[in-house]
Amino acid sequence: MINLLILGPTGTMGKLISTLALEDPEINVVAACDISNIGDRLDNFTNIKDANNIFISDIDNIQNIIEDTKPNVVVDFTIAKATEKNCLICAKNGVRSVIGSTGLSEEFLENLEKLIKENNAPSVVSSNMAIGVNIFFKMLSIMSPYLKDWDIEIIESHHNRKQDSPSGTAITAGKIISSAIGCDFNNVAKFGRDKGINKRKVGALNEIGFHSIRAGDISGDHIILYAGAGERIEFKHQAHNRLCFANGAIKAIKFIIKAKKNKIYTSNEVLGL
C-alpha cells in the first residue's frame, strides 16, 4: 500500500490529485499539509468522502507529521520556494517524492539528488506529467535534428496566475531540442525580444526563441515553430484542463514506490518512453 502525504492539497492541482488519490484503492492518504485552511477536512476540497478523516495540517510541522503518519511517498505541485524546503525534509526522512513544481533551482536538484542517495528516497521530478506532453517531448527529440538549420521558436500560453516564465514545459522542450541538435541550451536560448532593433540570430544552432503569454484560465498551450525558407511546421500540445497533469501524477506515485535506483526519474521513465 502507498502511504501518501499530499503537500498543497487546497491548490488547483492539489485538489485534483487529492480527489484521485482518495478514490484509488492502491493509495492510502495519511496526511495533507498546507499554509492555509489548517484544521479543515481534506474531503471538503474534493468530491470524495475521506474514510480516514484527514485534516489539513500546518506545513511548518512537516517533520512531526512525517514522524507521526509515516508516509512512504510525498506529492508536491506547489511553488518552487516551498518545494525546495519541504521536499528536502521529506528526502532526509527517506520519503520518496513526486514533484511537479516548476522553476526549481539547480542547487535544489543537486541537494535532492544527494539526499536521495543517502536515504534511499528516489524521486520523480517533471515540469509536466501529462502523457501527451511527454510524447510531445519524445517527438521533439526525433524531429529536431532534421530541422537544425531552420529557425526555432517556442511559444507557451498559461493562465494569468502562473508565477514563473517561461513555463517549465517550455524550458524542458528547449533543452530537449538543444540536445537533439547538438548545441548548448544556455548559449542559444533567447527569452523574449525587446522593442527596437533586435535582429534574430538565424538558425536553431544560433538562437531558440522563447515567448510567454499569460491570460485568462488557459491550462497550458505549447507551440514549437520550425520555420525554413518558404515553409514552416508548427508542432503543438494543448492541455484542455489540469486533469491530465493529475492523472500523470498518480502514475508517477505508483511508479516511484517500486523504483529500484536512488536517482531522480523523469516522466519519460515513468511512461516507458
PEWOWO-V506324 format. One record per residue. PSI is psi as a letter, one per 30 degrees, with the letter a starting at -180 (* if undefined). BURIAL is b if it has 9 or more other ideal C-beta (glycine too) atoms within 8 Angstrom, else e. Layout:
((PSI	BURIAL) (PSI	BURIAL))
//
This chain:
((k	e) (j	b) (j	b) (k	b) (k	b) (k	b) (k	b) (h	b) (f	b) (f	b) (l	b) (e	e) (e	b) (e	b) (e	b) (e	b) (e	b) (e	b) (e	b) (e	b) (e	b) (f	b) (f	e) (k	e) (f	e) (f	e) (k	b) (j	e) (j	b) (f	b) (l	b) (k	b) (k	b) (l	b) (f	e) (l	e) (g	e) (k	b) (f	e) (l	b) (k	b) (e	b) (f	b) (f	e) (g	b) (l	b) (g	e) (k	b) (k	e) (j	b) (f	e) (f	e) (h	e) (k	b) (k	b) (k	b) (l	b) (k	e) (f	b) (f	e) (g	b) (e	b) (e	e) (e	e) (e	b) (e	b) (e	e) (e	e) (f	b) (h	e) (l	b) (f	e) (k	b) (k	b) (k	b) (j	b) (h	b) (b	b) (l	e) (e	b) (e	e) (e	b) (e	b) (f	b) (e	e) (e	b) (f	b) (e	b) (e	b) (e	b) (e	b) (f	e) (g	b) (g	e) (k	b) (l	b) (l	b) (j	b) (k	b) (g	b) (k	b) (l	b) (g	b) (k	b) (l	e) (e	e) (e	e) (e	b) (e	b) (e	e) (e	b) (e	b) (e	b) (e	e) (e	b) (e	b) (e	e) (f	e) (g	b) (h	e) (i	b) (l	b) (k	b) (k	b) (k	b) (k	b) (f	b) (j	b) (g	b) (k	b) (e	b) (e	b) (e	b) (f	b) (e	b) (e	b) (e	b) (e	b) (e	b) (e	b) (f	b) (e	e) (e	b) (e	b) (f	e) (f	e) (g	b) (f	b) (f	e) (l	b) (k	b) (k	b) (k	b) (k	b) (k	b) (k	b) (k	b) (l	b) (l	b) (g	e) (f	e) (k	b) (e	e) (l	b) (k	e) (l	b) (l	b) (e	b) (e	b) (e	b) (e	b) (e	b) (e	b) (e	b) (e	b) (e	b) (e	b) (e	b) (e	b) (e	b) (g	b) (h	e) (l	b) (j	e) (e	b) (f	e) (f	e) (f	b) (k	b) (j	b) (j	e) (l	e) (k	e) (l	e) (k	e) (a	e) (k	e) (i	e) (k	e) (k	b) (j	e) (k	e) (k	b) (f	b) (f	b) (e	e) (k	b) (j	b) (k	b) (k	b) (k	b) (k	b) (k	b) (j	b) (k	e) (b	e) (h	e) (k	b) (e	b) (j	b) (k	b) (k	b) (k	b) (j	b) (j	b) (j	b) (k	b) (a	b) (j	e) (g	e) (l	e) (l	e) (k	e) (j	e) (k	b) (k	e) (k	b) (k	e) (j	b) (e	e) (l	e) (f	b) (e	e) (e	b) (e	b) (e	b) (e	b) (e	b) (e	b) (e	b) (e	b) (e	b) (e	b) (f	b) (e	b) (f	b) (f	b) (f	e) (k	b) (e	e) (k	e) (i	e) (l	e) (k	b) (l	b) (l	b) (f	b) (e	b) (e	b) (e	b) (f	b) (h	e) (*	e))
//
